[in-house]
C-alpha cells in the first residue's frame, strides 16, 4: 500500500502527538477516544496511507489533547487540496485556536477595542516576542 499523505503536516503532527502522549495512553486508547472503530486507523493516519476525515477532527483533537481549530487548519489542505483549502480560508477565515483567541482578546483589551491597524513597529515588536 502506498502512503500518498506521508509528507503532510497532519500525518507528522498525529505521529508526534501519539508519541508525546505515549506515557499516558496507548494508540488504541487514542483511537477509541476518537471513536475510530478500527484501532489501526491511527497507524494509517500516522503513516500517511489515508487522509484524516474532517468530520473526525473534533474527536481526534480531543483524544490527542490539542485544539480542534489547529487540527482542522492543518487537515484542510490534506483533505480538500491546496486550492480548495485556500478558497475555504478566504471565504470563512482561518480556524482560530483557543490560544490565538486569547491573544486577540488581549489585543482588543489593550487597544480599548479600537481595531488598531498593524504598524511596522507593532509587527517588529510582535515578531521579536517570538524571536523572528
Protein Blocks (a to p, Z undefined) as FASTA:
>chain_A
ZZfklmpmklmmmmmmmmmmmmmocfklmmmmnopablklmmmmmnopaccdfklmmmmm
mmnopafklmmmmmmmmmnojklmmmmmmmnopaddfklmmmmmmmmmmnoonopacdfk
lmmmmmmmnoZZ
